[in-house]
């Protein structure tokens, strides 16, 4: 049986004060409170600004039981400069070393945009990037469906890299929902919500303003179960973060998963109001 860990994408949202964190909770104490609810978190601030080793070491110290996944900086996935990306990859690698050293780094997520196509230049770049980050456990999220082919899947299997399984609206421009095991070590599931009407709207924040129903979450159990055979660790992150809905859904999924004997329920506060 795999280790199945459920958490949220990000944790430091001021709008979570009230529905998740008690009134008066200081921002620097958010992570410690979060760790009382979940065993893992996906850090996404690292996409917007390069993380620092001292910063991540301090985060581990404040929540020593927490397993971390971390999104790669945008210079490695979105704003790639052929002249400097290797330097950026080295900076990123040095920054996350404290998490790896303390054995709390579950994955590095490489999230590529729709504009990153399955073309020769992009494929060569990806090959070089994966080699540069090879010491770390890796998961890849492709937003362009051209990457979903047998050659990509075979390459990921050879490298033992997880292809992120996505839950998002089935609208034009989005990749398919595919649950394909490409790593014996890791499976990675990201739940973005199912807002078809607002997905491509001008208000990007509304994209993730979604609360999964119990029925929708129950339907995910089979998808999760498909990874628990011959995969050491399954990571599941909710990215529907508006108003703490990710927390409510993550806790709900835990309860459903425990009932289905998919995973163990961590110690958690039961007073979250949604």
C-alpha positions as CSV (number, residue, x, y, z in Angstrom):
1,X,0.0,0.0,0.0
2,X,1.3,3.4,-0.9
3,X,1.7,6.3,1.4
4,X,-1.1,8.8,0.4
5,X,-0.6,12.4,1.4
6,X,-3.3,15.1,0.9
7,X,-2.8,18.8,1.3
8,X,-3.3,22.1,-0.4
9,X,-1.4,24.2,-3.0
10,X,-0.2,27.1,-0.8
11,X,-1.1,27.9,2.8
12,X,-0.3,31.5,3.3
13,X,-3.6,33.2,2.3
14,X,-4.8,36.0,4.4
15,X,-8.4,35.2,3.3
16,X,-8.0,31.9,5.2
17,X,-8.1,33.8,8.5
18,X,-11.5,33.0,9.8
19,X,-12.4,29.9,7.8
20,X,-9.1,28.1,8.4
21,X,-6.9,30.1,10.8
22,X,-8.2,31.7,14.0
23,X,-8.7,35.4,14.1
24,X,-5.5,37.1,15.2
25,X,-3.2,34.4,13.9
26,X,0.1,35.9,12.7
27,X,1.1,35.2,9.1
28,X,4.5,33.8,10.3
29,X,2.5,31.2,12.3
30,X,0.3,30.0,9.4
31,X,2.6,27.1,8.5
32,X,2.7,25.6,12.0
33,X,-1.1,25.8,12.2
34,X,-1.4,24.3,8.7
35,X,0.8,21.4,9.8
36,X,-1.7,20.5,12.5
37,X,-4.2,19.8,9.7
38,X,-2.2,18.2,6.9
39,X,1.0,16.1,6.4
40,X,2.1,17.9,3.2
41,X,2.0,21.2,1.4
42,X,2.7,22.4,-2.1
43,X,4.7,25.6,-2.0
44,X,3.9,27.9,-4.9
45,X,5.6,31.2,-3.8
46,X,8.7,29.7,-5.3
47,X,7.3,30.2,-8.8
48,X,7.1,34.0,-8.3
49,X,10.4,34.5,-6.4
50,X,13.5,32.3,-6.1
51,X,13.4,30.6,-2.8
52,X,16.4,30.7,-0.4
53,X,18.0,27.9,1.6
54,X,17.7,29.8,4.9
55,X,14.1,30.5,4.2
56,X,13.2,26.8,3.5
57,X,15.3,25.6,6.4
58,X,13.3,27.9,8.7
59,X,10.0,26.6,7.3
60,X,11.0,23.1,8.0
61,X,12.0,24.1,11.5
62,X,8.6,25.7,12.2
63,X,6.8,22.5,10.9
64,X,9.2,19.6,11.2
65,X,6.6,17.0,10.6
66,X,5.5,18.5,7.2
67,X,6.4,17.0,3.8
68,X,7.0,19.7,1.2
69,X,6.5,19.8,-2.6
70,X,7.8,22.9,-4.2
71,X,7.0,24.5,-7.6
72,X,10.0,25.4,-9.7
73,X,10.7,29.0,-10.3
74,X,9.2,30.6,-13.4
75,X,12.7,31.1,-15.0
76,X,12.8,27.3,-15.4
77,X,9.3,26.8,-16.9
78,X,7.8,30.0,-18.2
79,X,10.4,32.8,-18.8
80,X,13.2,30.5,-20.0
81,X,16.4,32.4,-21.0
82,X,18.8,30.0,-22.9
83,X,21.8,32.1,-21.6
84,X,20.9,31.9,-17.9
85,X,18.6,29.0,-17.1
86,X,21.4,26.8,-15.9
87,X,22.4,29.4,-13.4
88,X,18.8,29.7,-12.2
89,X,18.5,25.9,-11.9
90,X,21.6,25.9,-9.8
91,X,20.2,28.6,-7.5
92,X,17.0,26.7,-7.2
93,X,18.8,23.4,-6.4
94,X,20.9,25.1,-3.7
95,X,17.8,26.6,-2.2
96,X,15.8,23.4,-1.8
97,X,18.8,21.4,-0.5
98,X,17.8,21.8,3.2
99,X,14.5,20.1,2.5
100,X,16.2,17.3,0.6
101,X,18.8,16.9,3.3
102,X,16.2,16.7,6.0
103,X,14.2,14.1,3.9
104,X,11.1,16.3,3.8
105,X,11.2,17.1,0.0
106,X,8.5,15.0,-1.6
107,X,8.7,16.5,-5.0
108,X,9.7,19.4,-7.2
109,X,6.8,20.4,-9.5
110,X,7.7,21.6,-13.0
111,X,4.5,23.3,-14.3
112,X,4.8,24.2,-17.9
113,X,2.4,26.6,-19.6
114,X,0.2,26.1,-22.7
115,X,2.8,27.9,-24.7
116,X,5.4,25.2,-24.0
117,X,4.8,22.9,-27.0
118,X,6.1,19.5,-28.0
119,X,8.7,20.8,-30.4
120,X,12.4,19.9,-30.9
121,X,13.7,23.0,-29.0
122,X,11.4,22.5,-26.1
123,X,12.1,18.8,-25.9
124,X,15.9,19.4,-25.9
125,X,15.5,22.0,-23.2
126,X,13.4,19.7,-21.0
127,X,15.9,16.9,-21.4
128,X,18.7,19.2,-20.1
129,X,16.5,20.6,-17.3
130,X,15.6,17.1,-16.0
131,X,19.2,16.2,-16.0
132,X,20.1,19.3,-14.0
133,X,17.4,18.5,-11.4
134,X,17.9,14.7,-11.5
135,X,19.0,14.5,-7.8
136,X,15.5,15.5,-6.7
137,X,12.1,13.7,-7.0
138,X,10.3,15.3,-9.9
139,X,6.8,15.7,-11.2
140,X,5.8,17.5,-14.4
141,X,2.5,19.2,-15.3
142,X,2.0,19.9,-19.0
143,X,-0.8,22.3,-19.9
144,X,-0.4,21.7,-23.6
145,X,-2.0,18.5,-24.8
146,X,0.7,17.9,-27.4
147,X,2.9,16.4,-24.7
148,X,0.4,13.6,-24.0
149,X,1.9,10.9,-26.3
150,X,3.6,7.6,-25.9
151,X,7.1,9.0,-26.5
152,X,6.7,11.5,-23.6
153,X,5.3,8.8,-21.3
154,X,8.1,6.3,-22.1
155,X,10.7,9.0,-21.5
156,X,9.3,9.9,-18.1
157,X,9.1,6.2,-17.2
158,X,12.8,5.7,-18.1
159,X,13.6,8.7,-15.8
160,X,11.2,7.7,-13.0
161,X,9.5,11.1,-13.2
162,X,5.8,11.5,-12.3
163,X,3.4,12.9,-14.9
164,X,1.0,15.1,-12.8
165,X,-2.6,14.0,-13.0
166,X,-4.9,17.0,-13.3
167,X,-8.5,17.7,-12.4
168,X,-9.8,20.8,-14.2
169,X,-12.6,21.7,-16.5
170,X,-12.9,19.9,-19.8
171,X,-12.8,23.0,-21.9
172,X,-10.9,23.8,-25.2
173,X,-7.2,24.4,-24.5
174,X,-7.0,22.2,-21.5
175,X,-5.0,19.0,-21.5
176,X,-6.8,15.6,-21.0
177,X,-7.5,14.1,-17.6
178,X,-5.0,11.2,-17.7
179,X,-4.0,9.1,-14.8
180,X,-0.9,7.4,-16.1
181,X,1.8,5.9,-13.8
182,X,5.3,7.0,-15.0
183,X,7.2,6.6,-11.7
184,X,7.4,3.8,-9.2
185,X,8.3,6.3,-6.5
186,X,5.8,9.0,-7.0
187,X,2.3,9.9,-8.2
188,X,1.2,13.5,-8.2
189,X,-2.5,14.7,-8.4
190,X,-3.5,18.4,-8.6
191,X,-7.1,19.5,-8.3
192,X,-7.8,22.9,-9.8
193,X,-11.6,23.0,-9.6
194,X,-14.1,22.7,-12.5
195,X,-15.1,26.3,-13.3
196,X,-15.9,25.9,-17.0
197,X,-17.5,29.4,-17.3
198,X,-14.6,31.4,-15.7
199,X,-11.6,29.3,-16.6
200,X,-10.5,31.5,-19.5
201,X,-12.0,34.7,-18.1
202,X,-10.2,37.9,-17.4
203,X,-10.5,37.4,-13.6
204,X,-7.9,34.7,-13.1
205,X,-8.7,34.5,-9.4
206,X,-12.2,33.3,-10.0
207,X,-10.7,30.3,-11.9
208,X,-10.0,28.6,-8.5
209,X,-13.1,29.7,-6.7
210,X,-14.7,26.3,-6.6
211,X,-15.9,23.8,-4.0
212,X,-16.0,20.2,-4.9
213,X,-19.1,18.3,-3.8
214,X,-18.9,15.1,-1.8
215,X,-20.0,13.2,-4.9
216,X,-17.3,14.7,-7.0
217,X,-14.7,13.8,-4.4
218,X,-16.0,10.3,-4.0
219,X,-15.5,9.8,-7.8
220,X,-11.8,10.6,-7.3
221,X,-11.2,7.7,-5.0
222,X,-10.9,5.3,-7.9
223,X,-8.4,7.5,-9.6
224,X,-6.3,7.7,-6.4
225,X,-6.6,3.9,-5.9
226,X,-5.2,3.3,-9.4
227,X,-1.9,4.8,-8.3
228,X,-1.6,3.0,-4.9
229,X,-0.4,-0.3,-6.5
230,X,3.3,-0.3,-7.1
231,X,3.7,3.5,-6.3
232,X,5.5,4.3,-3.1
233,X,4.0,7.8,-2.5
234,X,0.8,9.5,-3.8
235,X,0.7,13.3,-3.4
236,X,-2.7,15.1,-3.7
237,X,-3.0,18.9,-3.7
238,X,-6.1,21.0,-3.9
239,X,-5.6,24.3,-5.7
240,X,-9.1,25.7,-5.3
241,X,-7.8,28.0,-2.7
242,X,-10.4,30.8,-2.6
243,X,-11.9,31.3,0.8
244,X,-10.3,28.2,2.2
245,X,-12.2,25.8,0.0
246,X,-9.1,23.8,-0.7
247,X,-8.9,23.0,3.0
248,X,-12.5,22.0,3.3
249,X,-12.2,19.7,0.3
250,X,-8.9,18.2,1.4
251,X,-10.3,17.3,4.8
252,X,-13.4,15.9,3.1
253,X,-11.3,13.8,0.8
254,X,-9.3,12.5,3.8
255,X,-12.5,11.3,5.4
256,X,-13.7,9.6,2.2
257,X,-10.3,8.0,1.7
258,X,-10.1,6.7,5.2
259,X,-13.5,5.1,4.7
260,X,-12.2,3.5,1.5
261,X,-9.0,2.5,3.2
262,X,-6.9,4.6,0.8
263,X,-4.9,6.4,3.5
264,X,-4.6,7.3,7.2
265,X,-6.2,10.4,8.6
266,X,-3.7,12.7,10.3
267,X,-4.4,14.6,13.5
268,X,-6.6,17.6,12.5
269,X,-8.5,20.4,14.0
270,X,-12.2,19.7,13.6
271,X,-13.4,23.3,14.0
272,X,-12.9,24.6,10.4
273,X,-16.0,26.3,9.4
274,X,-17.0,26.6,5.7
